[in-house]
Amino acid sequence: MPTKPPGIGRPLFETIHALAAGLWLGSLVMSAATAGILFGAMRSLDPSFGVFEAYTGPQSDLGAGFIQNKVFLAGDVIQFIGATGVLASTIALLAFCGLPLRRVSTAIRLFSLGAAMILVSYHLFVLVPRMQGNAEAYWRAAEAGEMDAAQTAHDEFRADHPTARNEMVATTLAVAMMLGAGAWSAASGGVAERRVPKSLPSGLEQPKLAGTNRGASA
């Protein structure tokens, strides 16, 4: 029998899921790559900045951090958009498109989505506000030439740096796993419905076979 053509719902939401997850993953990778390039270039150039002329310490990391902060904030906006798109499309796939829960790919994408959402929530609502406050205190003190206050704020900022790095790595891995599982699930989504039966009903052939046997016995 001809199979019923699939509706537009699942392809649409799988496409939204892939685009949102790709956007999310791209923002994480490019933010990390930009930080490595920017800090390396600033340290090799060893510049000084007029707004921080009262700051007597090295200004390469100070300037690089000031610029990279804006890159990270833009990346956080993109992360939020990507996470929202992934979550909404996954809910739609489960609620309206019959995404099979017993498949390994579905289990992987739901597990990785849960991990990524926990990590990005901690990042956006706990880690970023604290680090942003310490960074701004550092820049204000550096601009005013208050070296002790600047050093204190900088130390508090750097205390969160290992946590931020590990959180970014873990989120990147979770989103990459989710994107791969989503592609796997989308690619194998309609295989079961398109499978051709191995044999035709035997009742259609039985009369012919019976007649052949009678002829042979005669």
N, C-alpha and C positions, 0 to 999 in steps of 0.2 A: 504493500500500500504506500502511496506517496506520503511523505512526512509533512506535518504542518510547519510552514515556514516560521522561524523564530521572530518574535516581535522586536520592536526597536528598543524596548526598555533596557534589557541587559546590556546590549552593545553600547548604548548611550552612557549608562552609569559606569560601565567598565572603562570607557574612554575618559570620563571625568575623573575616575579614580586614578588612572595612569597619569593623566596630565597633572593632577594635584600632587601626587606622590613624587613625580619627576621634578616639579617646581620646588617642593619641600627639600628633596635631596640636593638639588642644584644649589639652593641657597646655603645649605650647610657646607658643601664642598667648596664653593667659591669664597665664602666668608673665611674659612680656614686657610685657603690658598692665598687670599689677599693679605691676611695677617702675616704669614711667613714672608711674602715678598716685600711688604711695606716695612716691617721692622728691620729686615736685612738691608734694604736700601738706605733707610734712615741712618743706621749705624755705620754704614760705609761712607755716607756723605758727611755725617757729624754736623748738622746744621744748627743754627741758632734762630730763635724766633723773637720778633720784637715785642709781642704781647707778654712773653715770659722773660724779658730782659732782666728782671729783678731776681730771677731764679739762678742761683750760682752753680747748681749741679748740671750734669750732662742733659742736653735737651733732645737728643735723638729719640729716645724712648718716650719722652714726654710728648713730642710732636706726633710721633707715630701712633701713640695711644689715642691722642685727641682725634686724629683722622679715622683710625680704625674703629673707634667707638661709633661713628656715624655709619660706617659700613655694617657693623653688627646690628645697629638699630634698624637699618633698612632690611637686613636679613631676617630680623625677628618679625617684621611686618609680613614678609613673604612666607616665613614659617607658619605664622598664624593663618594666613590665607590657605596655604597648602594643607595644613592640618584640618581646617574646617571643611575643605573640599573632600578630603579623604574620608573623614568621619561621616559627612552627609551622604556621599555616594555609597559607602559601605552599608549604612542603615537602609538606604533605598534598595540595594541589592538583596539584603536579607528580608525586608518587609514586602517588597513588591515583585521581585524577580526570581524568587525561589532559589537563591544561592544555596547549594547543597552543603549542609553542615557537616556531613560525615566524610567529606573529602579532606585529604591531608593538606591540600593547598589552602582550603578555607580555614583550617585550624591554624596554619602558619600565619596567614594574613591577619587573622583576628588576634592571635597572640602578639605578633609584632606591632599591630595597631595599638593594642592596649599598652604595651611597653613604651611606644613612641609618645602616646598621649600623656602618660604619666611623666615622662622625662621633659617634654616640652612645656607641660603645665608648671613643673617645678622651675624650669628655666625662666619662663615668662613672668611668673607671679611671685617667685621667691628670690632666685639668684640674681636676675637682672636688676630689680629695684635696689637691692643691697649693693651690688657692684657699681651701679650707676651713681648712687649717692656717694660712695667713697671716691669714685673717679672725679666727680664734680668738686668735692671738697679738696682733692689733690690739686686740681687745676686752679681753683680760687686761691689756695694758699701759695702755689707756685707763682701765680701772677702778682700776688702781693709781696713776694719775696720772704714769706714766712716759712723758713726751711724746716723747722721742727714740726709744725703742723702739716706741711706737705709730706714729710717723711712718714708721719703717723698715718695719714690717710692712704699713702701709697702702700704701706705695709699691710693695712687692712684690706686694701684692694687685692694685693698679691696673695693674701691668705686664701682667697676664694678661687684663685687661678687654676690650681690642680683640679678642683671640683668642676669648674666650668669646662676645662679641657676634657675630662673624663665623660662628663654629661654630653658634650658635643659628639665625641666618638661613639658613645652608646646610642645616641639618637640617630646618627648617620647609619650605623649598622642595622638598627631596627627599621628605619625607613627603606633602606636598600632591600632588606629581606621582605618587607611588605610589598614593595614594587615588583620584585621577582615572583613572589607567590601570586600576586594579582595577575601578572602576565600569564603565568602557568594556568591559573584558573580560567582566565578568559579564553586561552587557546584551546582548552579541553572542554569548554562549556557545553557544546552541542554534540559531542561525539556519540553519547549514548542514544540520542534521539535519531541520529543519522545511520545507525548500524543496520545493515541489511540482514534479514533472517537467513539462517544457515540452510534451511530446507523448506520446501513448500508443503502444504498440508497433504498427507499421504492419501486422503480420501479421493483426491482428484485423479490419481494415477491408478487406483486399485482396479477399476473395471477393465482397463486396457491390459493390465498384467494378467488378470484372470482369463481373458479371452486368449491371450498368447499361450498360456499354459494348456488350455483345452485343445488348441490347435496342435500343439506339440504332442499331446498324448494320443490324438487321433492318428 
